Amino acid sequence: MSDEDSEAETAPAVELGEGPDVEGAPLSRVTARLTWGIEHSTVVDREGDTTVRTPDGPQELAAVLDDVDQTYFPDRQAFEDAVRAVIGTGAVPTE
């Protein structure tokens, strides 16, 4: 198989749209950087200064976690559920 054949079999490139930028990181990107189970305070120490996208605009994760009562997250889903209970779900505004 030649290099040209292998290039043709790879997934096509996806072009990004030319709309306004969205400030902050998706919650899933933040959770992918953590290992589970993890304590609330450890998440704040490691990722608290990260700005996440929310339906109400970008917010620092530490500020969001101030409203989360759980002290330990056994898995990614428990963490995301707790955060989404605070920030809600829905469309993320653009600039």
Biopython code that builds the backbone (N, CA, C, O; Angstrom):
import numpy as np
from Bio.PDB.StructureBuilder import StructureBuilder

atoms = [
    (1, "MET", "N", (0.855, -1.177, 0.000)),
    (1, "MET", "CA", (0.000, 0.000, 0.000)),
    (1, "MET", "C", (0.897, 1.235, 0.000)),
    (1, "MET", "O", (1.823, 1.332, 0.805)),
    (2, "SER", "N", (0.629, 2.157, -0.884)),
    (2, "SER", "CA", (1.445, 3.364, -0.968)),
    (2, "SER", "C", (0.947, 4.414, 0.012)),
    (2, "SER", "O", (-0.130, 4.287, 0.596)),
    (3, "ASP", "N", (1.760, 5.458, 0.179)),
    (3, "ASP", "CA", (1.367, 6.546, 1.075)),
    (3, "ASP", "C", (0.093, 7.229, 0.594)),
    (3, "ASP", "O", (-0.730, 7.667, 1.397)),
    (4, "GLU", "N", (-0.061, 7.316, -0.730)),
    (4, "GLU", "CA", (-1.254, 7.962, -1.275)),
    (4, "GLU", "C", (-2.508, 7.159, -0.936)),
    (4, "GLU", "O", (-3.553, 7.738, -0.638)),
    (5, "ASP", "N", (-2.410, 5.817, -0.979)),
    (5, "ASP", "CA", (-3.559, 4.976, -0.643)),
    (5, "ASP", "C", (-3.939, 5.130, 0.823)),
    (5, "ASP", "O", (-5.120, 5.213, 1.159)),
    (6, "SER", "N", (-2.930, 5.167, 1.700)),
    (6, "SER", "CA", (-3.234, 5.281, 3.121)),
    (6, "SER", "C", (-3.832, 6.642, 3.456)),
    (6, "SER", "O", (-4.665, 6.749, 4.356)),
    (7, "GLU", "N", (-3.417, 7.677, 2.741)),
    (7, "GLU", "CA", (-3.996, 9.005, 2.968)),
    (7, "GLU", "C", (-5.457, 9.031, 2.536)),
    (7, "GLU", "O", (-6.278, 9.701, 3.163)),
    (8, "ALA", "N", (-5.784, 8.311, 1.475)),
    (8, "ALA", "CA", (-7.160, 8.294, 0.987)),
    (8, "ALA", "C", (-8.081, 7.551, 1.950)),
    (8, "ALA", "O", (-9.281, 7.824, 1.988)),
    (9, "GLU", "N", (-7.536, 6.614, 2.729)),
    (9, "GLU", "CA", (-8.354, 5.845, 3.660)),
    (9, "GLU", "C", (-8.565, 6.530, 4.995)),
    (9, "GLU", "O", (-9.408, 6.087, 5.776)),
    (10, "THR", "N", (-7.839, 7.585, 5.284)),
    (10, "THR", "CA", (-8.014, 8.289, 6.550)),
    (10, "THR", "C", (-9.288, 9.116, 6.499)),
    (10, "THR", "O", (-9.789, 9.443, 5.423)),
    (11, "ALA", "N", (-9.791, 9.441, 7.648)),
    (11, "ALA", "CA", (-11.013, 10.231, 7.737)),
    (11, "ALA", "C", (-10.786, 11.606, 7.124)),
    (11, "ALA", "O", (-9.710, 12.187, 7.264)),
    (12, "PRO", "N", (-11.798, 12.120, 6.449)),
    (12, "PRO", "CA", (-11.638, 13.452, 5.860)),
    (12, "PRO", "C", (-11.524, 14.513, 6.945)),
    (12, "PRO", "O", (-12.059, 14.368, 8.044)),
    (13, "ALA", "N", (-10.817, 15.573, 6.610)),
    (13, "ALA", "CA", (-10.673, 16.672, 7.557)),
    (13, "ALA", "C", (-12.012, 17.382, 7.731)),
    (13, "ALA", "O", (-12.775, 17.536, 6.777)),
    (14, "VAL", "N", (-12.282, 17.803, 8.936)),
    (14, "VAL", "CA", (-13.508, 18.539, 9.216)),
    (14, "VAL", "C", (-13.139, 20.003, 9.347)),
    (14, "VAL", "O", (-12.312, 20.382, 10.177)),
    (15, "GLU", "N", (-13.758, 20.812, 8.522)),
    (15, "GLU", "CA", (-13.478, 22.238, 8.576)),
    (15, "GLU", "C", (-14.357, 22.892, 9.628)),
    (15, "GLU", "O", (-15.543, 22.585, 9.744)),
    (16, "LEU", "N", (-13.763, 23.794, 10.388)),
    (16, "LEU", "CA", (-14.521, 24.530, 11.401)),
    (16, "LEU", "C", (-15.261, 25.673, 10.734)),
    (16, "LEU", "O", (-14.792, 26.235, 9.744)),
    (17, "GLY", "N", (-16.388, 26.005, 11.266)),
    (17, "GLY", "CA", (-17.166, 27.105, 10.727)),
    (17, "GLY", "C", (-16.497, 28.436, 10.992)),
    (17, "GLY", "O", (-15.536, 28.526, 11.756)),
    (18, "GLU", "N", (-17.007, 29.448, 10.361)),
    (18, "GLU", "CA", (-16.429, 30.784, 10.516)),
    (18, "GLU", "C", (-17.297, 31.655, 11.410)),
    (18, "GLU", "O", (-17.501, 32.833, 11.120)),
    (19, "GLY", "N", (-17.802, 31.092, 12.481)),
    (19, "GLY", "CA", (-18.604, 31.857, 13.412)),
    (19, "GLY", "C", (-17.745, 32.416, 14.528)),
    (19, "GLY", "O", (-16.525, 32.253, 14.524)),
    (20, "PRO", "N", (-18.369, 33.064, 15.467)),
    (20, "PRO", "CA", (-17.619, 33.618, 16.601)),
    (20, "PRO", "C", (-17.073, 32.510, 17.501)),
    (20, "PRO", "O", (-17.626, 31.411, 17.559)),
    (21, "ASP", "N", (-15.999, 32.812, 18.187)),
    (21, "ASP", "CA", (-15.396, 31.860, 19.110)),
    (21, "ASP", "C", (-16.293, 31.671, 20.332)),
    (21, "ASP", "O", (-17.061, 32.560, 20.702)),
    (22, "VAL", "N", (-16.182, 30.508, 20.942)),
    (22, "VAL", "CA", (-16.904, 30.222, 22.176)),
    (22, "VAL", "C", (-15.856, 30.184, 23.284)),
    (22, "VAL", "O", (-14.898, 29.413, 23.220)),
    (23, "GLU", "N", (-16.046, 31.015, 24.289)),
    (23, "GLU", "CA", (-15.069, 31.102, 25.369)),
    (23, "GLU", "C", (-15.248, 29.965, 26.358)),
    (23, "GLU", "O", (-16.373, 29.573, 26.671)),
    (24, "GLY", "N", (-14.146, 29.444, 26.844)),
    (24, "GLY", "CA", (-14.176, 28.382, 27.839)),
    (24, "GLY", "C", (-14.005, 27.013, 27.220)),
    (24, "GLY", "O", (-14.098, 26.843, 26.004)),
    (25, "ALA", "N", (-13.751, 26.036, 28.080)),
    (25, "ALA", "CA", (-13.556, 24.653, 27.654)),
    (25, "ALA", "C", (-14.839, 23.864, 27.876)),
    (25, "ALA", "O", (-15.580, 24.140, 28.819)),
    (26, "PRO", "N", (-15.107, 22.887, 27.016)),
    (26, "PRO", "CA", (-16.244, 22.009, 27.276)),
    (26, "PRO", "C", (-16.001, 21.213, 28.562)),
    (26, "PRO", "O", (-14.862, 20.859, 28.866)),
    (27, "LEU", "N", (-17.045, 20.936, 29.301)),
    (27, "LEU", "CA", (-16.918, 20.188, 30.548)),
    (27, "LEU", "C", (-16.265, 18.833, 30.297)),
    (27, "LEU", "O", (-15.470, 18.369, 31.114)),
    (28, "SER", "N", (-16.587, 18.205, 29.192)),
    (28, "SER", "CA", (-16.007, 16.887, 28.892)),
    (28, "SER", "C", (-14.493, 16.943, 28.740)),
    (28, "SER", "O", (-13.812, 15.972, 29.070)),
    (29, "ARG", "N", (-13.952, 18.049, 28.253)),
    (29, "ARG", "CA", (-12.496, 18.178, 28.135)),
    (29, "ARG", "C", (-11.853, 18.239, 29.519)),
    (29, "ARG", "O", (-10.790, 17.659, 29.739)),
    (30, "VAL", "N", (-12.487, 18.930, 30.434)),
    (30, "VAL", "CA", (-11.965, 19.028, 31.800)),
    (30, "VAL", "C", (-12.021, 17.663, 32.474)),
    (30, "VAL", "O", (-11.050, 17.243, 33.103)),
    (31, "THR", "N", (-13.138, 16.975, 32.350)),
    (31, "THR", "CA", (-13.275, 15.679, 33.016)),
    (31, "THR", "C", (-12.329, 14.638, 32.432)),
    (31, "THR", "O", (-11.937, 13.703, 33.130)),
    (32, "ALA", "N", (-11.961, 14.784, 31.177)),
    (32, "ALA", "CA", (-11.030, 13.840, 30.553)),
    (32, "ALA", "C", (-9.623, 13.962, 31.140)),
    (32, "ALA", "O", (-8.838, 13.017, 31.063)),
    (33, "ARG", "N", (-9.305, 15.100, 31.717)),
    (33, "ARG", "CA", (-7.967, 15.307, 32.303)),
    (33, "ARG", "C", (-7.853, 14.783, 33.726)),
    (33, "ARG", "O", (-6.762, 14.779, 34.295)),
    (34, "LEU", "N", (-8.957, 14.344, 34.308)),
    (34, "LEU", "CA", (-8.962, 13.888, 35.691)),
    (34, "LEU", "C", (-9.063, 12.365, 35.753)),
    (34, "LEU", "O", (-9.479, 11.716, 34.793)),
    (35, "THR", "N", (-8.675, 11.808, 36.902)),
    (35, "THR", "CA", (-8.847, 10.375, 37.142)),
    (35, "THR", "C", (-9.893, 10.192, 38.232)),
    (35, "THR", "O", (-10.039, 11.047, 39.106)),
    (36, "TRP", "N", (-10.610, 9.096, 38.184)),
    (36, "TRP", "CA", (-11.764, 8.885, 39.051)),
    (36, "TRP", "C", (-11.544, 7.683, 39.928)),
    (36, "TRP", "O", (-10.929, 6.715, 39.479)),
    (37, "GLY", "N", (-12.026, 7.694, 41.185)),
    (37, "GLY", "CA", (-12.657, 8.649, 42.021)),
    (37, "GLY", "C", (-11.685, 9.739, 42.472)),
    (37, "GLY", "O", (-10.469, 9.566, 42.555)),
    (38, "ILE", "N", (-12.308, 10.844, 42.748)),
    (38, "ILE", "CA", (-11.529, 12.032, 43.095)),
    (38, "ILE", "C", (-12.318, 12.890, 44.081)),
    (38, "ILE", "O", (-13.547, 12.948, 44.033)),
    (39, "GLU", "N", (-11.591, 13.549, 44.968)),
    (39, "GLU", "CA", (-12.220, 14.418, 45.958)),
    (39, "GLU", "C", (-12.517, 15.787, 45.351)),
    (39, "GLU", "O", (-11.821, 16.261, 44.453)),
    (40, "HIS", "N", (-13.560, 16.392, 45.866)),
    (40, "HIS", "CA", (-13.979, 17.732, 45.455)),
    (40, "HIS", "C", (-12.801, 18.706, 45.523)),
    (40, "HIS", "O", (-12.550, 19.445, 44.572)),
    (41, "SER", "N", (-12.081, 18.706, 46.645)),
    (41, "SER", "CA", (-10.969, 19.644, 46.831)),
    (41, "SER", "C", (-9.841, 19.403, 45.828)),
    (41, "SER", "O", (-9.168, 20.352, 45.425)),
    (42, "THR", "N", (-9.624, 18.173, 45.424)),
    (42, "THR", "CA", (-8.583, 17.863, 44.446)),
    (42, "THR", "C", (-8.959, 18.407, 43.071)),
    (42, "THR", "O", (-8.102, 18.903, 42.340)),
    (43, "VAL", "N", (-10.231, 18.316, 42.725)),
    (43, "VAL", "CA", (-10.687, 18.889, 41.453)),
    (43, "VAL", "C", (-10.452, 20.393, 41.456)),
    (43, "VAL", "O", (-9.972, 20.951, 40.468)),
    (44, "VAL", "N", (-10.784, 21.042, 42.549)),
    (44, "VAL", "CA", (-10.582, 22.496, 42.650)),
    (44, "VAL", "C", (-9.099, 22.833, 42.547)),
    (44, "VAL", "O", (-8.730, 23.787, 41.863)),
    (45, "ASP", "N", (-8.248, 22.064, 43.216)),
    (45, "ASP", "CA", (-6.810, 22.315, 43.155)),
    (45, "ASP", "C", (-6.265, 22.163, 41.737)),
    (45, "ASP", "O", (-5.455, 22.975, 41.290)),
    (46, "ARG", "N", (-6.706, 21.132, 41.036)),
    (46, "ARG", "CA", (-6.160, 20.826, 39.710)),
    (46, "ARG", "C", (-6.789, 21.633, 38.583)),
    (46, "ARG", "O", (-6.090, 22.076, 37.671)),
    (47, "GLU", "N", (-8.096, 21.827, 38.638)),
    (47, "GLU", "CA", (-8.808, 22.426, 37.510)),
    (47, "GLU", "C", (-9.673, 23.626, 37.882)),
    (47, "GLU", "O", (-10.415, 24.134, 37.041)),
    (48, "GLY", "N", (-9.591, 24.081, 39.114)),
    (48, "GLY", "CA", (-10.468, 25.156, 39.573)),
    (48, "GLY", "C", (-10.369, 26.437, 38.790)),
    (48, "GLY", "O", (-11.360, 27.158, 38.667)),
    (49, "ASP", "N", (-9.192, 26.748, 38.249)),
    (49, "ASP", "CA", (-9.032, 27.989, 37.494)),
    (49, "ASP", "C", (-9.421, 27.850, 36.024)),
    (49, "ASP", "O", (-9.334, 28.816, 35.266)),
    (50, "THR", "N", (-9.846, 26.663, 35.621)),
    (50, "THR", "CA", (-10.272, 26.434, 34.249)),
    (50, "THR", "C", (-11.636, 27.067, 34.012)),
    (50, "THR", "O", (-12.547, 26.908, 34.824)),
    (51, "THR", "N", (-11.775, 27.776, 32.915)),
    (51, "THR", "CA", (-13.048, 28.367, 32.534)),
    (51, "THR", "C", (-13.809, 27.343, 31.700)),
    (51, "THR", "O", (-13.296, 26.836, 30.702)),
    (52, "VAL", "N", (-15.032, 27.045, 32.117)),
    (52, "VAL", "CA", (-15.867, 26.088, 31.397)),
    (52, "VAL", "C", (-17.032, 26.804, 30.721)),
    (52, "VAL", "O", (-17.476, 27.865, 31.161)),
    (53, "ARG", "N", (-17.510, 26.197, 29.648)),
    (53, "ARG", "CA", (-18.657, 26.741, 28.928)),
    (53, "ARG", "C", (-19.938, 26.367, 29.673)),
    (53, "ARG", "O", (-20.111, 25.227, 30.102)),
    (54, "THR", "N", (-20.818, 27.334, 29.817)),
    (54, "THR", "CA", (-22.120, 27.077, 30.434)),
    (54, "THR", "C", (-23.188, 27.810, 29.623)),
    (54, "THR", "O", (-22.864, 28.713, 28.852)),
    (55, "PRO", "N", (-24.442, 27.436, 29.787)),
    (55, "PRO", "CA", (-25.514, 28.160, 29.096)),
    (55, "PRO", "C", (-25.601, 29.630, 29.497)),
    (55, "PRO", "O", (-26.154, 30.443, 28.756)),
    (56, "ASP", "N", (-25.059, 29.972, 30.662)),
    (56, "ASP", "CA", (-25.074, 31.363, 31.117)),
    (56, "ASP", "C", (-23.780, 32.096, 30.783)),
    (56, "ASP", "O", (-23.551, 33.202, 31.273)),
    (57, "GLY", "N", (-22.944, 31.499, 29.964)),
    (57, "GLY", "CA", (-21.660, 32.093, 29.617)),
    (57, "GLY", "C", (-20.539, 31.390, 30.367)),
    (57, "GLY", "O", (-20.795, 30.528, 31.208)),
    (58, "PRO", "N", (-19.308, 31.753, 30.067)),
    (58, "PRO", "CA", (-18.159, 31.088, 30.690)),
    (58, "PRO", "C", (-18.079, 31.360, 32.192)),
    (58, "PRO", "O", (-18.354, 32.469, 32.652)),
    (59, "GLN", "N", (-17.695, 30.319, 32.953)),
    (59, "GLN", "CA", (-17.534, 30.440, 34.402)),
    (59, "GLN", "C", (-16.318, 29.634, 34.833)),
    (59, "GLN", "O", (-16.000, 28.608, 34.232)),
    (60, "GLU", "N", (-15.637, 30.101, 35.877)),
    (60, "GLU", "CA", (-14.544, 29.315, 36.433)),
    (60, "GLU", "C", (-15.120, 28.101, 37.135)),
    (60, "GLU", "O", (-16.131, 28.190, 37.831)),
    (61, "LEU", "N", (-14.464, 26.964, 36.944)),
    (61, "LEU", "CA", (-14.954, 25.722, 37.536)),
    (61, "LEU", "C", (-15.014, 25.805, 39.056)),
    (61, "LEU", "O", (-15.934, 25.253, 39.660)),
    (62, "ALA", "N", (-14.059, 26.477, 39.687)),
    (62, "ALA", "CA", (-14.069, 26.601, 41.153)),
    (62, "ALA", "C", (-15.335, 27.302, 41.633)),
    (62, "ALA", "O", (-15.900, 26.927, 42.660)),
    (63, "ALA", "N", (-15.781, 28.313, 40.900)),
    (63, "ALA", "CA", (-17.001, 29.027, 41.279)),
    (63, "ALA", "C", (-18.226, 28.125, 41.139)),
    (63, "ALA", "O", (-19.141, 28.172, 41.962)),
    (64, "VAL", "N", (-18.233, 27.311, 40.097)),
    (64, "VAL", "CA", (-19.343, 26.371, 39.909)),
    (64, "VAL", "C", (-19.340, 25.350, 41.036)),
    (64, "VAL", "O", (-20.391, 25.033, 41.594)),
    (65, "LEU", "N", (-18.161, 24.833, 41.372)),
    (65, "LEU", "CA", (-18.055, 23.803, 42.404)),
    (65, "LEU", "C", (-18.382, 24.317, 43.801)),
    (65, "LEU", "O", (-18.644, 23.518, 44.701)),
    (66, "ASP", "N", (-18.371, 25.628, 44.002)),
    (66, "ASP", "CA", (-18.800, 26.196, 45.289)),
    (66, "ASP", "C", (-20.246, 25.805, 45.604)),
    (66, "ASP", "O", (-20.630, 25.712, 46.769)),
    (67, "ASP", "N", (-21.045, 25.577, 44.553)),
    (67, "ASP", "CA", (-22.454, 25.232, 44.732)),
    (67, "ASP", "C", (-22.708, 23.728, 44.707)),
    (67, "ASP", "O", (-23.862, 23.298, 44.734)),
    (68, "VAL", "N", (-21.654, 22.926, 44.655)),
    (68, "VAL", "CA", (-21.789, 21.466, 44.656)),
    (68, "VAL", "C", (-21.476, 20.961, 46.061)),
    (68, "VAL", "O", (-20.407, 21.241, 46.603)),
    (69, "ASP", "N", (-22.411, 20.215, 46.650)),
    (69, "ASP", "CA", (-22.259, 19.735, 48.023)),
    (69, "ASP", "C", (-21.473, 18.434, 48.152)),
    (69, "ASP", "O", (-21.022, 18.105, 49.249)),
    (70, "GLN", "N", (-21.300, 17.696, 47.082)),
    (70, "GLN", "CA", (-20.586, 16.427, 47.152)),
    (70, "GLN", "C", (-19.122, 16.650, 47.485)),
    (70, "GLN", "O", (-18.498, 17.582, 46.979)),
    (71, "THR", "N", (-18.574, 15.790, 48.341)),
    (71, "THR", "CA", (-17.155, 15.912, 48.700)),
    (71, "THR", "C", (-16.290, 14.919, 47.946)),
    (71, "THR", "O", (-15.063, 15.018, 47.961)),
    (72, "TYR", "N", (-16.935, 13.952, 47.279)),
    (72, "TYR", "CA", (-16.200, 12.917, 46.553)),
    (72, "TYR", "C", (-16.995, 12.515, 45.319)),
    (72, "TYR", "O", (-18.214, 12.351, 45.377)),
    (73, "PHE", "N", (-16.291, 12.360, 44.201)),
    (73, "PHE", "CA", (-16.921, 11.935, 42.956)),
    (73, "PHE", "C", (-16.349, 10.575, 42.580)),
    (73, "PHE", "O", (-15.181, 10.480, 42.205)),
    (74, "PRO", "N", (-17.161, 9.515, 42.675)),
    (74, "PRO", "CA", (-16.657, 8.174, 42.404)),
    (74, "PRO", "C", (-16.322, 7.931, 40.937)),
    (74, "PRO", "O", (-15.472, 7.100, 40.618)),
    (75, "ASP", "N", (-16.996, 8.663, 40.044)),
    (75, "ASP", "CA", (-16.722, 8.487, 38.621)),
    (75, "ASP", "C", (-17.036, 9.771, 37.859)),
    (75, "ASP", "O", (-17.587, 10.725, 38.408)),
    (76, "ARG", "N", (-16.676, 9.766, 36.598)),
    (76, "ARG", "CA", (-16.847, 10.934, 35.737)),
    (76, "ARG", "C", (-18.316, 11.353, 35.661)),
    (76, "ARG", "O", (-18.631, 12.542, 35.721)),
    (77, "GLN", "N", (-19.205, 10.378, 35.530)),
    (77, "GLN", "CA", (-20.624, 10.679, 35.385)),
    (77, "GLN", "C", (-21.175, 11.398, 36.618)),
    (77, "GLN", "O", (-21.970, 12.329, 36.490)),
    (78, "ALA", "N", (-20.760, 10.972, 37.802)),
    (78, "ALA", "CA", (-21.218, 11.619, 39.028)),
    (78, "ALA", "C", (-20.765, 13.076, 39.067)),
    (78, "ALA", "O", (-21.524, 13.954, 39.479)),
    (79, "PHE", "N", (-19.531, 13.333, 38.640)),
    (79, "PHE", "CA", (-19.005, 14.690, 38.611)),
    (79, "PHE", "C", (-19.778, 15.542, 37.603)),
    (79, "PHE", "O", (-20.226, 16.641, 37.931)),
    (80, "GLU", "N", (-19.933, 15.035, 36.383)),
    (80, "GLU", "CA", (-20.633, 15.804, 35.357)),
    (80, "GLU", "C", (-22.083, 16.061, 35.746)),
    (80, "GLU", "O", (-22.602, 17.149, 35.497)),
    (81, "ASP", "N", (-22.745, 15.080, 36.352)),
    (81, "ASP", "CA", (-24.123, 15.282, 36.807)),
    (81, "ASP", "C", (-24.201, 16.384, 37.860)),
    (81, "ASP", "O", (-25.109, 17.215, 37.824)),
    (82, "ALA", "N", (-23.253, 16.393, 38.795)),
    (82, "ALA", "CA", (-23.246, 17.409, 39.851)),
    (82, "ALA", "C", (-23.010, 18.804, 39.274)),
    (82, "ALA", "O", (-23.661, 19.766, 39.680)),
    (83, "VAL", "N", (-22.087, 18.908, 38.337)),
    (83, "VAL", "CA", (-21.792, 20.214, 37.733)),
    (83, "VAL", "C", (-22.978, 20.684, 36.890)),
    (83, "VAL", "O", (-23.364, 21.852, 36.951)),
    (84, "ARG", "N", (-23.549, 19.779, 36.110)),
    (84, "ARG", "CA", (-24.684, 20.165, 35.262)),
    (84, "ARG", "C", (-25.919, 20.536, 36.083)),
    (84, "ARG", "O", (-26.754, 21.319, 35.630)),
    (85, "ALA", "N", (-26.036, 19.977, 37.289)),
    (85, "ALA", "CA", (-27.137, 20.363, 38.170)),
    (85, "ALA", "C", (-27.008, 21.833, 38.565)),
    (85, "ALA", "O", (-28.010, 22.498, 38.830)),
    (86, "VAL", "N", (-25.787, 22.335, 38.605)),
    (86, "VAL", "CA", (-25.545, 23.749, 38.944)),
    (86, "VAL", "C", (-25.637, 24.649, 37.720)),
    (86, "VAL", "O", (-26.303, 25.684, 37.756)),
    (87, "ILE", "N", (-24.969, 24.257, 36.634)),
    (87, "ILE", "CA", (-24.899, 25.139, 35.463)),
    (87, "ILE", "C", (-26.061, 24.976, 34.496)),
    (87, "ILE", "O", (-26.328, 25.866, 33.688)),
    (88, "GLY", "N", (-26.752, 23.846, 34.573)),
    (88, "GLY", "CA", (-27.842, 23.576, 33.655)),
    (88, "GLY", "C", (-27.324, 23.017, 32.329)),
    (88, "GLY", "O", (-26.126, 22.804, 32.145)),
    (89, "THR", "N", (-28.249, 22.792, 31.429)),
    (89, "THR", "CA", (-27.904, 22.310, 30.104)),
    (89, "THR", "C", (-28.562, 23.208, 29.089)),
    (89, "THR", "O", (-29.543, 23.888, 29.393)),
    (90, "GLY", "N", (-28.041, 23.213, 27.916)),
    (90, "GLY", "CA", (-28.620, 24.038, 26.877)),
    (90, "GLY", "C", (-27.549, 24.625, 25.997)),
    (90, "GLY", "O", (-26.369, 24.300, 26.131)),
    (91, "ALA", "N", (-27.959, 25.485, 25.105)),
    (91, "ALA", "CA", (-27.039, 26.095, 24.159)),
    (91, "ALA", "C", (-26.055, 27.001, 24.881)),
    (91, "ALA", "O", (-26.391, 27.670, 25.858)),
    (92, "VAL", "N", (-24.840, 27.001, 24.373)),
    (92, "VAL", "CA", (-23.781, 27.850, 24.917)),
    (92, "VAL", "C", (-23.706, 29.101, 24.057)),
    (92, "VAL", "O", (-23.577, 29.000, 22.837)),
    (93, "PRO", "N", (-23.786, 30.279, 24.667)),
    (93, "PRO", "CA", (-23.757, 31.511, 23.867)),
    (93, "PRO", "C", (-22.386, 31.736, 23.233)),
    (93, "PRO", "O", (-21.353, 31.350, 23.780)),
    (94, "THR", "N", (-22.411, 32.370, 22.070)),
    (94, "THR", "CA", (-21.175, 32.749, 21.394)),
    (94, "THR", "C", (-20.973, 34.242, 21.556)),
    (94, "THR", "O", (-21.869, 34.964, 21.995)),
    (95, "GLU", "N", (-19.786, 34.690, 21.195)),
    (95, "GLU", "CA", (-19.470, 36.123, 21.349)),
    (95, "GLU", "C", (-20.318, 36.979, 20.453)),
    (95, "GLU", "O", (-20.181, 38.202, 20.457)),
]
sb = StructureBuilder()
sb.init_structure("model")
sb.init_model(0)
sb.init_chain("A")
sb.init_seg("    ")
for serial, (resi, resn, name, xyz) in enumerate(atoms, 1):
    if name == "N":
        sb.init_residue(resn, " ", resi, " ")
    sb.init_atom(name, np.array(xyz, "f"), 0.0, 1.0, " ", f" {name:<3s}", serial, name[0])
structure = sb.get_structure()
